[in-house]
Every structure is written in C-alpha cells, then in structure tokens.
Amino acid sequence: MGEVKAAHSRAGGRKIIWIVALLVLFMTLFLIGYLPRAKALRDAQAEAAAETLPTFVYVLAERGKAANELALPANIKPLQETTLFARTNGYLKRWTVDIGDQVKEGQLLAQIETPELDREIQQVRASQQQVKAHLGLAKVTAERYIALLKEDAVSPQEVDEKKAVLEARMADYAATEANLRRLEQLRAFQQVQAPFAGTITARNVEVGSLIQAGSASGVGWLFKIVQMDRLRIHVAVPQSAIQLIHPGTSAELSVPELGKHIVEAKVERSAGALDPATRTMIVELLAENAERKIIPGMYGQVRFKITGAKSHLVIPVTSLMVGGEGIRVATIDAGDVVHLKKIRLGRDHGKEVEVIEGLNDQERVVSNPRDTLEDGLKVKAVLQEKPAEKKDDKKPGSKGNA
C-alpha cells in the first residue's frame, strides 16, 4: 500500500509540473504577442497626440560677428559745384564752352561787351585829368602863399585857406582814382573764367544776350560747373550706429547701374548733431572718381566696414512681437513649452536685429509667432533650416531641366 501511495504522489507531482510549465509557456507566448502590439499602440497614441499640438518653427539665438557691415543709402554730390553769374552789365560777345566740356581753372568761358562801362571809364579818366589840373594849381598856390607868409605879405588865415583847398583837391583826386580802379576791375569781368577745373553741366546764354550783373537779375546765371573727379557722399547714419562710425572709417560705394564696380570711400567728417525728425546724423565721405563713372545725383549705397563692435545675439526680425507689453519674443524650452520673454534690441541689420538683453545663447526662439500665442502652451518644435542646409540642391554632375 505504501508503494502505491508513493507512485500516486510522484504522478501528481509530475502533473503539477506539466501544468505549471504549460502556464509559463502560455504566458510567454502571450507576452511575446502582446508587448509589441502594446508598444505600437502607445506609439500610435503618442503620434496622434503630437499631431494635435500646434507646430512652430524656431531658430537658435546665436551671436553675430564682432566686425560687421552696415549698408545705408547715399546721396552722391560733386566735390565742388557752383553757378556762375555776371559781375558786369553788357551783351554776350561770344561763348567758348558748352555742356559736357572739361575746363581748367582760369579758362575763358565767355566774353561780355560793355559799351556803357567803357564810356564811363573814359568819362572818369577825363574827370581825373581835370581834378589833377586843379590839384596842381592848388599845390602851386599853397606853396606861394606859404612863401609870402614869411615876408608878411599875406595873413595866416589866407595861407590856411589855400592849404585846405589843396587837401580838398588831393581828396578829389584820390576819390577819382579809386572810382577808376573800381570800373577797371568791373571791366576785367568781361572775361568770364572758370573758378576751378571741372565739367560744364549747363549753359544759359547765347551770343547777343543782355547780361546784367548779380544773381538777383532777371536774366539769371551764365554757366553751371561741377568738379566730379572727387565725390562728396552724404549718408544719414542711425542713432544706433553713430558711435561706431568716425573720421577715417572705411566704406564701399556702389551704384546699381554700374554692377560690381566698387569705389573705396572714407569718412571725412560728420554733422555732430542728430536730426530730431529722423534720429539720424549726416556723415560725409570722400571718394575718388577719376574715371567719372559715377555721376553726381545718382542713387548709391554705402557699405561701412565696422570694426570693434560688441558681439550680441542676433535673431530674425520676424521673431519680434510688438504690443502694449513692449517688444517680446516667444521661446521654447526643453519640454517644448512656450515662454514669452521681454527683450531689449540693439542695432537693426535689416532682416536681423541684435538682442542686448532678455535672451541666452542657443535659446530656441519662434521664428514667426502668432498673435494668439500664449505663455505655457505645449507645442511641437521644428528647427528652421538654413539656406545652405537645404537638401533640394542639385548634386554635382546632375543635369538641370532643359
């Protein structure tokens, strides 16, 4: 009986072992089939949740270059420019230059006939001879009276009178001489000469034209002349950059119509005061223009080579949010949560602006935030690709579309 019971016990133990083994096998098979499906389900749910989040493109706040450039529109002027008026009355006898002619300093531009002035000079010279004769008679008379006074033949009163007449005649002669020199100087203005070497840009007279002296006359000016082998360039520099631009700062002048033709220029002087209407200061540069390719009055652009500027963080201008709270940007933290931050701006580079306060290096800044963007919003963050990192560029050796 004992052996039978032992056999039954061994058989029951083996049965339990088989049952446990089958349970373990079934559990293992269940886990092998369930876990991948559960993971796939969780991933699908996570993707679905991510797709419901708003997507925002961000850029990294990076520091700009310490040495950068500043491009500003330029007003191009000649080194010298003047309008010539007549200094004497008359008629134009001839002109020797026309528009576009290159002239030298002192070169004859026109000649004026002055018949009335010539007659007036002749009259003054005749009057001068009369005054000279009267002066000689007064001088002889005074000398004689002085000699007679020693012999007590005349009274001292008579001598003083003759001396006074002599002084009056001397004054008359000096006045006539001065008037003659004035008229001769006016006649010298018959020859209209170039005050400096340059180019004639306009002519306003013809042969026989009535010429009247002065700029207030109804006839007007004679010629316009400019010196354009050197140029004066006026640039309105904004308040944020005036501390970086000083006499001696190098710059490049370009004109769209001249393509890649660049002219070196240097800052010569500045106005020293801001225009309260535009908050800019006029800076004058000088540039050589020996080939005369650049014509005064052209639209140009000056690119300043600024060195020594402090490096600040730079972000796109599209990242700015301007409102009643001031200038702010939207940043995205490591958990993809939006935070609105108030910043202080520096210089404006056109497409980018400098941030002086409010951001940290490599902080993620929303490139184009919406007005409805709120602080604490959970988002899906996507890094904005740089132009050089775009993958749609053609590979070397690939053929383009015909």
DRENDO-1510 file (C-alpha; in Angstrom, 1 decimal, always signed):
<recs>
REC; n; res; u; v; w
REC; 1; MET; +0.0; +0.0; +0.0 .
REC; 2; GLY; +2.8; +2.4; +0.8 .
REC; 3; GLU; +4.4; +1.9; -2.6 .
REC; 4; VAL; +1.1; +2.6; -4.4 .
REC; 5; LYS; +0.7; +5.8; -2.5 .
REC; 6; ALA; +4.2; +6.9; -3.4 .
REC; 7; ALA; +3.6; +6.2; -7.0 .
REC; 8; HIS; +0.4; +8.3; -6.9 .
REC; 9; SER; +2.3; +11.1; -5.3 .
REC; 10; ARG; +5.0; +11.1; -8.0 .
REC; 11; ALA; +2.4; +11.0; -10.7 .
REC; 12; GLY; +0.6; +14.0; -9.1 .
REC; 13; GLY; +3.8; +16.0; -8.8 .
REC; 14; ARG; +4.6; +15.4; -12.5 .
REC; 15; LYS; +1.1; +16.5; -13.4 .
REC; 16; ILE; +1.5; +19.8; -11.4 .
REC; 17; ILE; +4.9; +20.4; -13.1 .
REC; 18; TRP; +3.4; +19.9; -16.5 .
REC; 19; ILE; +0.5; +22.3; -15.7 .
REC; 20; VAL; +3.0; +25.0; -14.4 .
REC; 21; ALA; +5.1; +24.5; -17.5 .
REC; 22; LEU; +2.1; +24.9; -19.8 .
REC; 23; LEU; +1.1; +28.1; -17.9 .
REC; 24; VAL; +4.6; +29.6; -18.2 .
REC; 25; LEU; +4.6; +28.7; -21.9 .
REC; 26; PHE; +1.2; +30.3; -22.5 .
REC; 27; MET; +2.2; +33.4; -20.6 .
REC; 28; THR; +5.5; +33.7; -22.6 .
REC; 29; LEU; +3.6; +33.3; -25.8 .
REC; 30; PHE; +1.1; +35.9; -24.7 .
REC; 31; LEU; +3.7; +38.4; -23.7 .
REC; 32; ILE; +5.6; +37.9; -27.0 .
REC; 33; GLY; +2.5; +38.7; -28.9 .
REC; 34; TYR; +1.1; +41.4; -26.6 .
REC; 35; LEU; +4.1; +43.6; -25.8 .
REC; 36; PRO; +4.9; +44.7; -29.5 .
REC; 37; ARG; +1.2; +45.4; -30.1 .
REC; 38; ALA; +1.0; +47.4; -26.9 .
REC; 39; LYS; +4.1; +49.4; -27.8 .
REC; 40; ALA; +2.8; +50.0; -31.3 .
REC; 41; LEU; -0.5; +51.2; -29.8 .
REC; 42; ARG; +1.3; +53.6; -27.4 .
REC; 43; ASP; +3.5; +55.0; -30.2 .
REC; 44; ALA; +0.4; +55.5; -32.3 .
REC; 45; GLN; -1.3; +57.2; -29.5 .
REC; 46; ALA; +1.8; +59.4; -28.9 .
REC; 47; GLU; +1.9; +60.3; -32.6 .
REC; 48; ALA; -1.8; +61.2; -32.6 .
REC; 49; ALA; -1.3; +63.4; -29.6 .
REC; 50; ALA; +1.7; +65.1; -31.2 .
REC; 51; GLU; -0.2; +65.7; -34.3 .
REC; 52; THR; -2.8; +67.6; -32.4 .
REC; 53; LEU; -0.2; +70.0; -30.9 .
REC; 54; PRO; +0.4; +73.3; -32.9 .
REC; 55; THR; +3.7; +73.2; -34.8 .
REC; 56; PHE; +6.1; +76.2; -34.5 .
REC; 57; VAL; +9.4; +76.7; -36.4 .
REC; 58; TYR; +12.2; +78.0; -34.2 .
REC; 59; VAL; +15.7; +79.4; -34.7 .
REC; 60; LEU; +18.7; +79.4; -32.3 .
REC; 61; ALA; +19.8; +82.7; -30.9 .
REC; 62; GLU; +23.4; +83.0; -31.9 .
REC; 63; ARG; +25.9; +85.8; -31.6 .
REC; 64; GLY; +26.7; +87.9; -34.6 .
REC; 65; LYS; +30.0; +88.9; -35.9 .
REC; 66; ALA; +32.0; +91.4; -33.9 .
REC; 67; ALA; +33.2; +93.0; -37.2 .
REC; 68; ASN; +30.2; +93.5; -39.5 .
REC; 69; GLU; +28.9; +95.8; -42.2 .
REC; 70; LEU; +26.2; +98.5; -42.3 .
REC; 71; ALA; +24.6; +99.3; -45.6 .
REC; 72; LEU; +22.9; +102.7; -46.0 .
REC; 73; PRO; +21.5; +104.8; -48.9 .
REC; 74; ALA; +23.8; +107.5; -50.1 .
REC; 75; ASN; +23.4; +111.0; -51.6 .
REC; 76; ILE; +26.2; +111.5; -54.1 .
REC; 77; LYS; +27.4; +115.0; -54.7 .
REC; 78; PRO; +30.4; +116.5; -56.6 .
REC; 79; LEU; +33.4; +117.8; -54.6 .
REC; 80; GLN; +32.6; +121.4; -55.8 .
REC; 81; GLU; +29.6; +122.8; -57.6 .
REC; 82; THR; +28.8; +126.4; -58.5 .
REC; 83; THR; +26.6; +128.6; -60.7 .
REC; 84; LEU; +28.4; +131.4; -62.5 .
REC; 85; PHE; +26.8; +134.9; -62.7 .
REC; 86; ALA; +28.0; +138.0; -64.5 .
REC; 87; ARG; +29.7; +140.7; -62.5 .
REC; 88; THR; +29.3; +143.4; -65.1 .
REC; 89; ASN; +26.5; +144.6; -67.4 .
REC; 90; GLY; +26.6; +144.3; -71.2 .
REC; 91; TYR; +26.0; +141.9; -74.1 .
REC; 92; LEU; +27.4; +138.5; -74.6 .
REC; 93; LYS; +30.0; +138.7; -77.4 .
REC; 94; ARG; +30.9; +135.0; -77.5 .
REC; 95; TRP; +31.0; +131.8; -75.5 .
REC; 96; THR; +33.8; +129.3; -75.8 .
REC; 97; VAL; +32.4; +126.2; -73.9 .
REC; 98; ASP; +29.2; +124.2; -73.9 .
REC; 99; ILE; +27.7; +121.5; -71.7 .
REC; 100; GLY; +29.9; +118.4; -71.2 .
REC; 101; ASP; +33.1; +120.3; -71.8 .
REC; 102; GLN; +36.1; +119.8; -69.5 .
REC; 103; VAL; +37.6; +123.1; -68.4 .
REC; 104; LYS; +40.7; +124.1; -66.5 .
REC; 105; GLU; +40.9; +126.6; -63.7 .
REC; 106; GLY; +41.1; +130.1; -65.2 .
REC; 107; GLN; +40.0; +129.0; -68.6 .
REC; 108; LEU; +37.9; +131.6; -70.6 .
REC; 109; LEU; +34.3; +130.6; -70.7 .
REC; 110; ALA; +32.6; +133.7; -72.3 .
REC; 111; GLN; +33.3; +137.3; -73.2 .
REC; 112; ILE; +31.0; +140.2; -72.5 .
REC; 113; GLU; +30.8; +143.5; -74.4 .
REC; 114; THR; +30.5; +146.5; -72.1 .
REC; 115; PRO; +30.0; +149.7; -74.2 .
REC; 116; GLU; +28.4; +151.7; -71.4 .
REC; 117; LEU; +31.1; +150.7; -69.0 .
REC; 118; ASP; +33.8; +151.7; -71.5 .
REC; 119; ARG; +32.2; +155.2; -71.9 .
REC; 120; GLU; +32.0; +155.5; -68.1 .
REC; 121; ILE; +35.7; +154.7; -67.8 .
REC; 122; GLN; +36.6; +157.3; -70.4 .
REC; 123; GLN; +34.5; +159.9; -68.6 .
REC; 124; VAL; +36.1; +159.1; -65.2 .
REC; 125; ARG; +39.6; +159.4; -66.8 .
REC; 126; ALA; +38.7; +162.8; -68.3 .
REC; 127; SER; +37.4; +163.9; -64.9 .
REC; 128; GLN; +40.6; +162.6; -63.4 .
REC; 129; GLN; +42.7; +164.9; -65.7 .
REC; 130; GLN; +40.5; +167.9; -64.6 .
REC; 131; VAL; +41.0; +167.0; -60.9 .
REC; 132; LYS; +44.7; +166.6; -61.5 .
REC; 133; ALA; +45.0; +170.0; -63.1 .
REC; 134; HIS; +43.1; +171.6; -60.2 .
REC; 135; LEU; +45.3; +169.7; -57.8 .
REC; 136; GLY; +48.4; +171.1; -59.4 .
REC; 137; LEU; +47.1; +174.7; -59.3 .
REC; 138; ALA; +46.1; +174.3; -55.6 .
REC; 139; LYS; +49.5; +172.9; -54.8 .
REC; 140; VAL; +51.3; +175.8; -56.5 .
REC; 141; THR; +49.1; +178.4; -54.9 .
REC; 142; ALA; +49.6; +176.9; -51.4 .
REC; 143; GLU; +53.3; +176.9; -51.8 .
REC; 144; ARG; +53.3; +180.6; -52.9 .
REC; 145; TYR; +51.2; +181.7; -50.0 .
REC; 146; ILE; +53.5; +179.8; -47.6 .
REC; 147; ALA; +56.5; +181.7; -49.1 .
REC; 148; LEU; +54.6; +185.1; -48.9 .
REC; 149; LEU; +53.7; +184.4; -45.3 .
REC; 150; LYS; +57.4; +184.5; -44.4 .
REC; 151; GLU; +57.6; +188.1; -45.8 .
REC; 152; ASP; +54.3; +189.1; -44.0 .
REC; 153; ALA; +52.7; +189.7; -47.4 .
REC; 154; VAL; +49.7; +187.6; -46.6 .
REC; 155; SER; +47.8; +186.7; -43.5 .
REC; 156; PRO; +48.0; +183.3; -41.8 .
REC; 157; GLN; +44.2; +183.0; -42.5 .
REC; 158; GLU; +44.8; +183.1; -46.2 .
REC; 159; VAL; +47.6; +180.5; -46.0 .
REC; 160; ASP; +45.3; +178.1; -44.1 .
REC; 161; GLU; +42.6; +178.6; -46.7 .
REC; 162; LYS; +44.9; +177.7; -49.5 .
REC; 163; LYS; +46.2; +174.6; -47.6 .
REC; 164; ALA; +42.6; +173.5; -47.1 .
REC; 165; VAL; +41.9; +173.9; -50.8 .
REC; 166; LEU; +45.0; +171.8; -51.6 .
REC; 167; GLU; +43.8; +169.0; -49.3 .
REC; 168; ALA; +40.4; +169.1; -50.8 .
REC; 169; ARG; +41.9; +168.7; -54.3 .
REC; 170; MET; +44.0; +165.8; -53.1 .
REC; 171; ALA; +40.9; +164.1; -51.7 .
REC; 172; ASP; +39.1; +164.7; -55.0 .
REC; 173; TYR; +42.0; +163.1; -56.9 .
REC; 174; ALA; +42.1; +160.1; -54.6 .
REC; 175; ALA; +38.3; +159.5; -55.0 .
REC; 176; THR; +38.6; +159.8; -58.7 .
REC; 177; GLU; +41.5; +157.3; -58.7 .
REC; 178; ALA; +39.5; +154.8; -56.6 .
REC; 179; ASN; +36.5; +155.1; -58.9 .
REC; 180; LEU; +38.6; +154.5; -61.9 .
REC; 181; ARG; +40.2; +151.3; -60.4 .
REC; 182; ARG; +36.7; +150.1; -59.5 .
REC; 183; LEU; +35.5; +150.5; -63.1 .
REC; 184; GLU; +38.6; +148.9; -64.5 .
REC; 185; GLN; +38.1; +145.9; -62.2 .
REC; 186; LEU; +34.5; +145.6; -63.4 .
REC; 187; ARG; +35.7; +145.7; -67.0 .
REC; 188; ALA; +38.0; +142.8; -66.1 .
REC; 189; PHE; +34.9; +140.7; -65.5 .
REC; 190; GLN; +34.2; +141.0; -69.2 .
REC; 191; GLN; +36.3; +137.7; -69.3 .
REC; 192; VAL; +34.2; +135.0; -67.6 .
REC; 193; GLN; +36.7; +132.4; -66.3 .
REC; 194; ALA; +36.3; +129.0; -64.7 .
REC; 195; PRO; +36.9; +129.3; -60.9 .
REC; 196; PHE; +38.1; +125.6; -60.8 .
REC; 197; ALA; +38.8; +122.7; -63.0 .
REC; 198; GLY; +35.6; +120.8; -63.8 .
REC; 199; THR; +32.8; +120.0; -66.2 .
REC; 200; ILE; +30.3; +122.4; -67.7 .
REC; 201; THR; +26.8; +121.0; -66.9 .
REC; 202; ALA; +24.6; +123.8; -68.2 .
REC; 203; ARG; +24.7; +127.0; -70.3 .
REC; 204; ASN; +22.1; +129.7; -70.1 .
REC; 205; VAL; +23.2; +132.4; -72.6 .
REC; 206; GLU; +23.5; +133.0; -76.3 .
REC; 207; VAL; +25.5; +135.5; -78.4 .
REC; 208; GLY; +23.9; +138.9; -78.1 .
REC; 209; SER; +22.1; +138.1; -74.8 .
REC; 210; LEU; +21.6; +141.0; -72.4 .
REC; 211; ILE; +23.8; +140.5; -69.4 .
REC; 212; GLN; +23.0; +142.0; -66.0 .
REC; 213; ALA; +25.3; +141.8; -63.1 .
REC; 214; GLY; +24.3; +139.9; -59.9 .
REC; 215; SER; +22.2; +136.8; -59.1 .
REC; 216; ALA; +19.1; +138.9; -58.5 .
REC; 217; SER; +18.8; +140.0; -62.2 .
REC; 218; GLY; +16.0; +138.7; -64.4 .
REC; 219; VAL; +18.4; +137.3; -66.9 .
REC; 220; GLY; +19.9; +134.8; -64.5 .
REC; 221; TRP; +23.0; +132.7; -64.5 .
REC; 222; LEU; +25.5; +132.1; -67.3 .
REC; 223; PHE; +27.0; +128.6; -66.6 .
REC; 224; LYS; +27.0; +125.8; -64.1 .
REC; 225; ILE; +30.2; +123.9; -63.4 .
REC; 226; VAL; +30.9; +120.9; -61.2 .
REC; 227; GLN; +34.1; +119.1; -60.1 .
REC; 228; MET; +33.4; +115.4; -60.2 .
REC; 229; ASP; +36.8; +113.8; -60.2 .
REC; 230; ARG; +36.2; +113.5; -56.4 .
REC; 231; LEU; +32.9; +112.9; -54.8 .
REC; 232; ARG; +31.2; +114.0; -51.6 .
REC; 233; ILE; +28.9; +111.4; -50.2 .
REC; 234; HIS; +26.3; +112.2; -47.6 .
REC; 235; VAL; +24.8; +109.4; -45.6 .
REC; 236; ALA; +22.2; +109.5; -42.8 .
REC; 237; VAL; +23.5; +107.3; -40.1 .
REC; 238; PRO; +21.0; +106.0; -37.5 .
REC; 239; GLN; +21.4; +106.7; -33.8 .
REC; 240; SER; +22.4; +103.1; -33.0 .
REC; 241; ALA; +25.5; +103.3; -35.2 .
REC; 242; ILE; +26.9; +106.8; -34.8 .
REC; 243; GLN; +29.3; +105.7; -32.1 .
REC; 244; LEU; +30.9; +103.1; -34.4 .
REC; 245; ILE; +31.4; +105.5; -37.4 .
REC; 246; HIS; +34.1; +108.2; -37.1 .
REC; 247; PRO; +36.6; +110.0; -39.4 .
REC; 248; GLY; +38.8; +107.5; -41.1 .
REC; 249; THR; +36.2; +104.7; -41.2 .
REC; 250; SER; +36.4; +102.8; -44.5 .
REC; 251; ALA; +33.4; +102.2; -46.7 .
REC; 252; GLU; +32.5; +101.0; -50.1 .
REC; 253; LEU; +30.3; +103.0; -52.6 .
REC; 254; SER; +28.3; +101.1; -55.1 .
REC; 255; VAL; +25.7; +102.1; -57.8 .
REC; 256; PRO; +23.2; +99.6; -59.1 .
REC; 257; GLU; +23.7; +100.7; -62.7 .
REC; 258; LEU; +27.5; +100.0; -62.5 .
REC; 259; GLY; +27.1; +96.4; -61.4 .
REC; 260; LYS; +30.2; +95.2; -59.5 .
REC; 261; HIS; +32.1; +98.5; -59.8 .
REC; 262; ILE; +33.0; +99.4; -56.2 .
REC; 263; VAL; +34.6; +102.7; -55.1 .
REC; 264; GLU; +36.5; +102.9; -51.9 .
REC; 265; ALA; +35.5; +105.8; -49.7 .
REC; 266; LYS; +36.4; +107.2; -46.2 .
REC; 267; VAL; +34.6; +109.2; -43.7 .
REC; 268; GLU; +35.8; +112.7; -43.7 .
REC; 269; ARG; +33.5; +114.5; -41.2 .
REC; 270; SER; +30.1; +114.4; -39.6 .
REC; 271; ALA; +27.4; +116.9; -38.7 .
REC; 272; GLY; +27.9; +116.3; -35.0 .
REC; 273; ALA; +24.2; +116.5; -34.2 .
REC; 274; LEU; +21.1; +114.4; -34.8 .
REC; 275; ASP; +18.2; +115.4; -36.9 .
REC; 276; PRO; +15.3; +115.3; -34.4 .
REC; 277; ALA; +12.9; +114.3; -37.1 .
REC; 278; THR; +14.7; +111.1; -38.3 .
REC; 279; ARG; +17.1; +110.5; -35.4 .
REC; 280; THR; +20.0; +110.3; -37.8 .
REC; 281; MET; +23.2; +112.2; -38.3 .
REC; 282; ILE; +24.7; +113.2; -41.6 .
REC; 283; VAL; +28.1; +111.8; -42.3 .
REC; 284; GLU; +30.3; +113.0; -45.2 .
REC; 285; LEU; +32.6; +110.7; -47.1 .
REC; 286; LEU; +35.1; +111.4; -49.9 .
REC; 287; ALA; +35.7; +109.1; -52.8 .
REC; 288; GLU; +37.9; +109.3; -55.9 .
REC; 289; ASN; +36.1; +109.3; -59.3 .
REC; 290; ALA; +38.9; +109.9; -61.8 .
REC; 291; GLU; +37.2; +107.8; -64.4 .
REC; 292; ARG; +34.0; +109.8; -63.9 .
REC; 293; LYS; +31.9; +106.6; -64.0 .
REC; 294; ILE; +29.8; +107.8; -61.1 .
REC; 295; ILE; +27.7; +110.9; -61.9 .
REC; 296; PRO; +26.7; +113.2; -59.1 .
REC; 297; GLY; +23.0; +112.8; -58.3 .
REC; 298; MET; +23.0; +109.0; -58.8 .
REC; 299; TYR; +21.4; +106.8; -56.3 .
REC; 300; GLY; +24.0; +104.8; -54.4 .
REC; 301; GLN; +24.6; +102.7; -51.4 .
REC; 302; VAL; +27.5; +102.9; -48.9 .
REC; 303; ARG; +28.6; +99.8; -47.0 .
REC; 304; PHE; +30.5; +100.7; -43.9 .
REC; 305; LYS; +33.2; +98.3; -42.6 .
REC; 306; ILE; +32.5; +98.5; -38.9 .
REC; 307; THR; +35.1; +97.0; -36.6 .
REC; 308; GLY; +35.3; +96.9; -32.8 .
REC; 309; ALA; +31.6; +96.4; -32.4 .
REC; 310; LYS; +30.4; +94.3; -29.4 .
REC; 311; SER; +29.0; +90.9; -30.4 .
REC; 312; HIS; +25.3; +90.5; -29.5 .
REC; 313; LEU; +22.7; +87.8; -30.0 .
REC; 314; VAL; +21.0; +88.0; -33.4 .
REC; 315; ILE; +17.5; +86.8; -34.3 .
REC; 316; PRO; +15.3; +87.3; -37.3 .
REC; 317; VAL; +13.2; +90.4; -37.3 .
REC; 318; THR; +10.1; +88.2; -37.9 .
REC; 319; SER; +10.5; +86.8; -34.4 .
REC; 320; LEU; +9.6; +90.1; -32.8 .
REC; 321; MET; +6.2; +90.5; -31.1 .
REC; 322; VAL; +5.3; +94.2; -30.6 .
REC; 323; GLY; +2.5; +95.2; -28.4 .
REC; 324; GLY; +1.5; +97.0; -25.3 .
REC; 325; GLU; +3.9; +95.0; -23.1 .
REC; 326; GLY; +6.8; +96.1; -25.3 .
REC; 327; ILE; +9.0; +94.1; -27.6 .
REC; 328; ARG; +8.8; +90.4; -26.8 .
REC; 329; VAL; +9.8; +87.0; -28.3 .
REC; 330; ALA; +8.4; +83.5; -27.9 .
REC; 331; THR; +11.0; +80.9; -26.7 .
REC; 332; ILE; +10.6; +77.1; -26.5 .
REC; 333; ASP; +12.2; +75.3; -23.5 .
REC; 334; ALA; +13.5; +71.7; -23.4 .
REC; 335; GLY; +10.0; +70.4; -22.7 .
REC; 336; ASP; +8.6; +72.1; -25.8 .
REC; 337; VAL; +6.7; +74.6; -23.7 .
REC; 338; VAL; +6.4; +78.3; -24.9 .
REC; 339; HIS; +7.6; +81.2; -22.8 .
REC; 340; LEU; +7.1; +84.8; -23.7 .
REC; 341; LYS; +10.1; +87.0; -22.9 .
REC; 342; LYS; +10.6; +90.8; -23.0 .
REC; 343; ILE; +13.8; +91.8; -24.7 .
REC; 344; ARG; +15.8; +95.0; -25.5 .
REC; 345; LEU; +17.0; +95.5; -29.0 .
REC; 346; GLY; +20.3; +96.8; -30.4 .
REC; 347; ARG; +21.1; +97.6; -34.0 .
REC; 348; ASP; +18.8; +96.8; -36.9 .
REC; 349; HIS; +20.6; +94.9; -39.7 .
REC; 350; GLY; +17.5; +94.7; -42.0 .
REC; 351; LYS; +16.4; +91.1; -41.9 .
REC; 352; GLU; +18.0; +90.5; -38.4 .
REC; 353; VAL; +18.2; +92.5; -35.2 .
REC; 354; GLU; +20.5; +92.5; -32.3 .
REC; 355; VAL; +19.2; +91.5; -28.8 .
REC; 356; ILE; +21.1; +93.2; -25.9 .
REC; 357; GLU; +19.0; +91.8; -23.0 .
REC; 358; GLY; +16.5; +89.1; -22.5 .
REC; 359; LEU; +17.9; +86.0; -24.3 .
REC; 360; ASN; +20.6; +83.4; -23.7 .
REC; 361; ASP; +22.9; +81.7; -26.2 .
REC; 362; GLN; +21.4; +78.9; -28.2 .
REC; 363; GLU; +17.9; +79.6; -26.9 .
REC; 364; ARG; +15.1; +78.4; -29.1 .
REC; 365; VAL; +13.2; +81.4; -30.5 .
REC; 366; VAL; +10.0; +81.0; -32.5 .
REC; 367; SER; +10.7; +82.3; -36.0 .
REC; 368; ASN; +7.2; +83.7; -36.9 .
REC; 369; PRO; +5.0; +83.7; -33.8 .
REC; 370; ARG; +1.2; +84.2; -34.0 .
REC; 371; ASP; -0.6; +86.9; -32.1 .
REC; 372; THR; -2.6; +84.3; -30.3 .
REC; 373; LEU; +0.5; +82.5; -28.9 .
REC; 374; GLU; +0.2; +82.2; -25.1 .
REC; 375; ASP; +2.7; +81.6; -22.4 .
REC; 376; GLY; +2.9; +77.9; -21.2 .
REC; 377; LEU; +1.5; +76.5; -24.4 .
REC; 378; LYS; +2.7; +73.0; -25.3 .
REC; 379; VAL; +3.8; +72.9; -28.9 .
REC; 380; LYS; +5.6; +70.8; -31.5 .
REC; 381; ALA; +9.0; +72.5; -32.2 .
REC; 382; VAL; +10.7; +72.2; -35.6 .
REC; 383; LEU; +14.2; +73.7; -36.3 .
REC; 384; GLN; +14.2; +76.1; -39.2 .
REC; 385; GLU; +16.6; +75.0; -42.0 .
REC; 386; LYS; +19.3; +77.4; -43.1 .
REC; 387; PRO; +19.6; +78.1; -46.8 .
REC; 388; ALA; +22.9; +76.3; -47.0 .
REC; 389; GLU; +21.4; +73.2; -45.4 .
REC; 390; LYS; +18.6; +72.7; -47.8 .
REC; 391; LYS; +18.6; +69.3; -49.4 .
REC; 392; ASP; +16.9; +70.1; -52.7 .
REC; 393; ASP; +20.1; +71.5; -54.2 .
REC; 394; LYS; +21.3; +69.7; -57.3 .
REC; 395; LYS; +24.1; +67.1; -56.8 .
REC; 396; PRO; +27.3; +67.7; -58.6 .
REC; 397; GLY; +27.2; +66.3; -62.1 .
REC; 398; SER; +23.4; +66.2; -62.3 .
REC; 399; LYS; +21.8; +67.7; -65.3 .
REC; 400; GLY; +19.3; +70.5; -64.9 .
REC; 401; ASN; +16.0; +70.7; -66.5 .
REC; 402; ALA; +16.0; +71.7; -70.1 .
</recs>
